[in-house]
Amino acid sequence: AKPFLAASPFGRGDRFWLVWQGDAPGNWDIFLSWWEPELANWADPIQVTNSSWDETSPQMAEGFSPPSSALVWQSSAEGNQQIYGMAAALEPDSLVFGEPTNLAPSLHAEVDPCLRYLPLGCVGTLACAWTHLHGDSADILFTPFLYDRPERVTSDPFPNRKPVISPVLGDTAWLAWESFRGGKWDIMAVRFHVPRGVVVHGGPTREQSWCLAQNYPNPFIGATTISFRLATTDQIAVEVYDVAGRKVRTLAEGLQADGWHQLRWDGRDARGVPLPAGVYFCRLKSKLFDKSIKMLYLPQPGMRGATGKKG
């Protein structure tokens, strides 16, 4: 029933995910498995959701820093169809899931989710789109950053449905959908440009540019990796702030050589005390560059991953 197959990109072609909606007692739930190349077999299915309402139409995507991934699906948990998202981290013999999040709470029905990982040069993001039903019409909602507030792509009287997001080609990707016009269904599409890195004005070329990549995974459970690139050797600071603008942690400070660097943040403050779940900002600053990214720190999972048995 509605299987979806996702392959790991960027040199990890041996990792394939399979996610589908399956018949649980009295309702539909989401199930997941992955290909184990060393055993030439699929892992035993894991039941991702276990609820009394229907969870359907799953989609999955994985970014450039496996083993973390994300899933989206539509759920009847709110009394009508809503779109939910959830982070997933693959450990040696199990999957650990984040807390399911309603991506855009609404009194209207939200259906047909689509999820696509978009590599943005030195960064990457998970883009999501779905159909927003209201009255006798239907519009397409889209966000290039999973968990950010979506924007309405269509606002016409025609019913629109079933959005899909293309891969990135150069600095461009496409969002396409079905639209009922003139008594028949047509295919509509809109192109959007994807930034390919950050270049200091008058400074280095794109390949030598400064860059603060989106942390991965994001959202994250427990810990996340922050990657950045310096065009020249410079004095820098990499700091974490809460939503009130208070600095909670300095991850790096001082003279750093040019090139790529990686830092790990474990969700703790400068004293080693675990911080509450929520939104945080990571800031990379120097005399030549200043940029921040938004990070979503998830609570300890209310749903724990089952163990995937070898077999």
FENMOJO-V103915 format. One record per residue. N is the residue number from 1. SS is DSSP state (A for helix, B for strand, O for the rest). PHI is phi in whole degrees, 0 to 359 (999 if undefined). OMEGA is omega in whole degrees, 0 to 359 (999 if undefined). Layout:
# FENMOJO-V103915
n = [N:N]
ss = [SS:SS]
phi = [PHI:PHI]
omega = [OMEGA:OMEGA]
This chain:
# FENMOJO-V103915
n = [1:2:3:4:5:6:7:8:9:10:11:12:13:14:15:16:17:18:19:20:21:22:23:24:25:26:27:28:29:30:31:32:33:34:35:36:37:38:39:40:41:42:43:44:45:46:47:48:49:50:51:52:53:54:55:56:57:58:59:60:61:62:63:64:65:66:67:68:69:70:71:72:73:74:75:76:77:78:79:80:81:82:83:84:85:86:87:88:89:90:91:92:93:94:95:96:97:98:99:100:101:102:103:104:105:106:107:108:109:110:111:112:113:114:115:116:117:118:119:120:121:122:123:124:125:126:127:128:129:130:131:132:133:134:135:136:137:138:139:140:141:142:143:144:145:146:147:148:149:150:151:152:153:154:155:156:157:158:159:160:161:162:163:164:165:166:167:168:169:170:171:172:173:174:175:176:177:178:179:180:181:182:183:184:185:186:187:188:189:190:191:192:193:194:195:196:197:198:199:200:201:202:203:204:205:206:207:208:209:210:211:212:213:214:215:216:217:218:219:220:221:222:223:224:225:226:227:228:229:230:231:232:233:234:235:236:237:238:239:240:241:242:243:244:245:246:247:248:249:250:251:252:253:254:255:256:257:258:259:260:261:262:263:264:265:266:267:268:269:270:271:272:273:274:275:276:277:278:279:280:281:282:283:284:285:286:287:288:289:290:291:292:293:294:295:296:297:298:299:300:301:302:303:304:305:306:307:308:309:310:311]
ss = [O:O:O:B:B:B:B:O:O:O:O:O:O:O:O:B:B:B:B:B:B:B:B:B:O:O:B:B:B:B:B:B:B:B:B:B:O:O:O:O:B:B:O:O:O:B:B:O:O:O:O:O:O:O:B:B:B:B:B:B:B:B:O:O:O:O:O:B:B:B:B:B:B:B:B:O:O:O:O:O:O:B:B:B:B:B:B:B:B:B:B:O:O:B:B:B:B:O:O:O:B:B:O:O:O:O:O:O:B:B:B:B:B:B:B:B:B:B:B:B:O:O:B:B:B:B:B:B:B:B:B:B:B:B:O:O:B:B:B:B:B:B:B:O:O:O:O:O:O:O:B:B:O:O:O:O:O:O:O:B:B:B:B:B:B:O:O:O:B:O:O:B:B:B:B:B:B:B:B:B:B:O:O:B:B:B:B:B:B:B:B:B:B:O:O:O:O:O:O:O:O:O:O:O:O:A:A:A:O:O:B:B:O:O:O:B:O:O:O:B:O:O:O:B:B:B:B:B:B:B:O:O:O:B:B:B:B:B:B:B:B:B:O:O:O:O:B:B:B:B:B:B:B:B:B:B:O:O:B:B:B:B:B:B:B:O:O:B:O:O:O:O:O:B:O:O:O:B:B:B:B:B:B:B:B:O:O:O:O:B:B:B:B:B:B:B:B:O:O:O:O:O:O:O:O:O:B:O:O:O:O]
phi = [999:50:284:224:251:234:253:287:272:56:83:243:291:278:253:236:248:230:233:204:266:234:281:263:304:88:196:263:228:263:237:212:214:217:281:254:297:292:253:52:204:270:295:303:302:250:275:284:247:212:229:267:247:276:240:222:53:285:226:219:212:227:266:278:236:305:259:274:214:217:233:228:197:254:226:264:297:267:95:218:286:227:261:245:229:202:277:219:235:271:256:310:229:203:243:248:250:280:281:301:234:288:288:202:308:208:279:262:278:239:220:57:291:224:231:215:278:243:287:245:69:271:231:204:211:257:263:222:219:199:263:251:269:209:59:266:242:209:239:258:253:213:222:283:230:306:83:277:296:283:250:277:278:247:211:249:282:273:294:233:199:53:286:224:244:279:294:280:234:69:242:229:223:237:245:237:199:270:222:270:224:60:81:211:275:245:258:248:208:226:263:227:265:249:297:249:125:241:246:293:301:76:255:293:286:303:295:254:284:287:200:246:284:296:301:220:286:210:297:224:242:86:205:216:252:244:248:212:234:251:281:219:295:202:279:227:220:241:231:246:237:272:291:273:87:276:286:250:198:254:271:203:202:121:283:233:285:293:108:276:222:229:231:241:242:258:76:247:273:295:268:86:272:300:271:292:298:152:269:228:235:254:241:254:223:208:291:255:209:209:212:234:234:263:237:248:267:276:291:304:301:283:247:262:293:283:278:272:286:286:174]
omega = [176:176:176:182:178:179:177:181:171:171:177:183:178:182:177:177:174:181:184:172:183:182:172:181:174:182:175:174:182:178:184:172:177:181:178:187:181:178:183:183:176:175:177:182:175:176:185:179:180:187:180:178:183:174:190:173:182:172:183:176:179:185:189:181:177:20:185:185:176:176:168:178:176:187:176:186:184:181:170:184:177:181:179:176:183:175:177:178:180:174:188:183:182:173:175:184:171:180:176:183:174:188:180:181:186:173:180:179:178:187:174:181:176:182:181:172:181:174:184:183:181:179:177:181:175:179:183:177:177:181:181:182:178:182:178:183:178:181:179:174:185:170:178:180:181:181:171:180:182:175:178:181:180:176:182:182:184:173:179:185:170:178:172:181:181:168:178:173:187:176:186:170:183:170:182:180:175:179:182:184:176:177:179:179:175:175:177:180:175:181:174:183:182:179:185:180:183:181:175:183:180:186:188:175:182:182:181:191:170:179:167:183:173:179:181:357:175:2:182:177:174:183:179:180:179:181:176:182:178:179:180:172:187:171:183:171:174:189:178:180:173:185:178:179:179:176:183:182:169:183:179:180:178:183:179:179:177:181:184:176:177:176:178:175:185:178:180:178:185:180:181:180:179:179:176:177:179:181:175:180:174:183:171:182:174:178:185:190:178:181:177:173:178:180:179:180:184:175:174:190:172:176:181:180:174:179:177:184:174:179:999]
